[in-house]
Amino acid sequence: MGRAGRQCLHANLPRIKANYAPDIFIANGENLAGGYGITEKLFKELISDYGVDVVTTGNHWHDQPETKNFYRSTSQLLVPANMYNVSELQAGYCVALTKTKVPYAVINLTGRLFMKGNNRCPFEYLDKILANIPSGIKVRVVDFHGEATSEKQALAHYAAGRVSLIYGTHTHCPTADERIIAGKTGYLTDVGMTGAYDSVIGVEVALSLQSFLSPVRPRFKPAEGDPWLCAVLATIDTATGYCTAIERIKWTD
């Protein structure tokens, strides 16, 4: 979320690599550009400077006009496949090799409950995408960008045994319910925001209060104070694609 989130991630990169050396590194980047979408420059920084393998997004993916053009030129930037303003199924998932040459897939979907726009059914689109992924690709990760915890949990149970990990994004508030569903699929309702927590979901407190107390809604600005890094770490059996361990990460120093 904004500059504070970028700086927090950058500062913690050495710790991430030293503690975990992740074979797949996925980041949701839909609030990188001042809280409103992602620019090509910031996307390239995540890939080249931060070592992120795949960047997912959500309902703010189109806030920067340039994104509508450049996302089609790379498989490393995903937009929600079932969102009302996304026409290509392929835009919502990718298939690649990990650093140790293990094939994997990443899927990006959005919810319908309490979300703007006439988004299409995430359950249906999960099925469509999984049908397009070769059966030999066992490691499958889903970023489900949604507001309602019930919708996120329902999709996780629907996907159980068919994906390795499904985690929620969008609310900017980390949840404490990490678990392995059916002994196969890692799950966390919401990873939470990497950004400033002296805020209202990453927005400067005064501006957020004004939006509730005044009939005139101000343009939000990302806050800067008290940065946290929030993430989820999953260990996946590459032979079966099943999650064997899941850990929620919250670094506040």
N, C-alpha and C positions, 0 to 999 in steps of 0.2 A: 504494500500500500504506500505509494508515493516515495519520496526521497528517503524518508526514515526507514522504510522497508528495504529499499535497495542497499542503503548503507549498513543496515543490520545484517542482511544476508552476506554482504561482502566481508564484513568484519568477522563473521563466524565461519567463513569458508574453510580456513585452516583447521578449525576445530571439527567441522563436519568430516573433512577428509581424514584427519588423524583418528577420530573415534570410530568412523563407520566405513570409509572408503566405498561409498555406494556404487554398485554396478549399474544402476539406473538412477538418474537424478531428474526428477520432474518438478516443475514449478508452475503455479498458476499466476499468470502475469497480467490479468485483466485490469488491475488498478495501478500499474506501474507509472503511467504518465499522469502524475498529479491526481491520481485517483480515478482518472477517466481514460480507460483503455490502455493500449500499448502502441508505441511507435516502432518503426523499423529499427531505428538506432538502438532503442532499449532492448528490443528483441535480440539483436545481434550481440549486444553486450552480455546478455544472459547466456547465450550459446558460447561465444568465444572467450569471454573474460571470466565467467562464473562456472563454466563447464556443465551447464544444464543441457540435458539430452533432448527433452521435449517440453514445450511451453503450452499449457492449456489455458483456456479463457472461460468466459461466462457471458452474462447478459450485457456487460460493458464492452464486449470485444470490438464493436463497431463505433465506439465513441470518437476515435481518431479516424478521419476520413481516409487517410493513407492506408489503413489496415485492410480496407476492402479490396485493395489491389495487391499488396505484397503477400498476404497470407496464402494466396494461391501458388506462389512461387517456391514454397518450402513445405516439406512434410513435417518439419519440427515445430510448427505453430498450428495448433488445433483450435477450432471453433466448435461450439456445441452442435452436433449433427442434426438434432431435432428442433433447433431454434427456428422461430418463424421466418427469420431473414437469412437463413442458410439453405441453399438449394442443393448442394452436393453432399451426398453421404460420405464420400471420401474425405471431405474437409474435417470430419469429426473423429477420424482415427488414423493411426499410422502403424506401420510394422517396420521394425529395425533390429539391429543386433546390439547387444550390450557390449561393454568394454572387453568382456571375456568371450565374446562371439556367441552368446546365447540369444536366439530369436525371441522377441517380445512384441507385444502390441499395447498401445495406449489408446483409450477411448474417452471422448469428451461429450457429455450429455448435459442437458439442463432440465430442470423441473417445470411443472405447469402450475402447481398450487401457489398462489400468492405472487406469481411472477407476471410481469407485463408481457403482452403480446400473446398471440395465439400459437403457443409452442405445440409441437406435435408430441405424440405419446412416447415417453422415454423407454417404456417397456418394449414397445413395438420396435423402436429404433435400436435398442440393445440387441434384440433378436436379429435384425437385419445386418448389423455390423458383425456380430459373431458368426453369422452364416458366411460372411466374406473372408473371415480369417482362417487360414489353413489349420487343420486340426493338429498339425505338428507343432504349432506355436502354442506352448502351454502357459507361458507367463503373460498374463493379461491384466492390465491395470485400468481402472475406471475412475475418472474425476467426474462426480455428479454434482453439478452446480445448482443448488436449489435452496429454497427458503424453508420448506416444511420438513421437520424431522420425520414425520410419518411417511412421507413420500420417499425420503432417502432410505429409511429402514426397510420399507416394502420392496424397493428395487434391489436392495442388498440380498434379501431373502429370495427374491426372484432369480437373482444372478448366482446364488450360492452353488458352488461346485463347477461353475462355468467360467468364472473369472478368479484371479488370484487375490486381488485387492480392490476394494471399492471404498472410496472416501468422499466425503462431502466438502464442498467449498461454498462460499457466498455470504454466510452470516457474519464472518469476521470474528466469531466467538468460538474458541476451542471447546470441544466437548470431551467428557471423561468416560467414554463408553467403548473404548477400543476392545475388540474381541475377534474371535475366529468363528464364523458362522458355519455350522454343520461340519466343523473340524477341517474346513477346506478354504474358506474365503475370508481374508482379513477385512475388517470393517471399522470405520470411525465416522460418526455422523458429521462432524465438521473439524477439519484440520485447524482452523483458526487463521488469524491474520499474522503475517510478519510485517510489523509496523509499529506505530506509536500507540500505546495503550492508555496514555494520559489523554483521552479522547472519547468520542462517542463513535464506536466502530471505525476508528481511524480518522475521523473528521474533527477539526478544531471544535472544542466544546462550545465556545461562544456562538459559532455559526450554526451548530446543531441545535442549540437552545433557541436561537432566533427562528429556526424553521418550525419549531413547535409553538412558539409564543407569538409569532407575528404572521399576518396573512400573506406577507411577501417572503417567498422562499429564497434565501441567498444562494449564491454559488458556493459549493463546499470546497474547502481546502484541506489537504491532509495535515494532520497534526505532526509534531516532531518529538514530543517528550515520551520518555519511558518506553524505548523500543524493546519488543520481544521478538524472538524467532520461534515460530510454531511450525511443526512438521510431524510427519508420521513415518516411522521406519518399519518396513516389513521384510521378513526373511521368507523366501519362496523356494520351494523344492523345484528345481528346473526340470526334473523328470516327469513330475505329475502336474506342476503348476499350482499346487496347493500351498497356502500360507502356513508356515510352521511357527511363526512368532510375529508379534506386532507390538510396537512400542510408540507411545505418544511422547513427543519432544516439546518442551517449553523452556527455552532459555531466556532469562530475564536480566542477566548481568550484561 
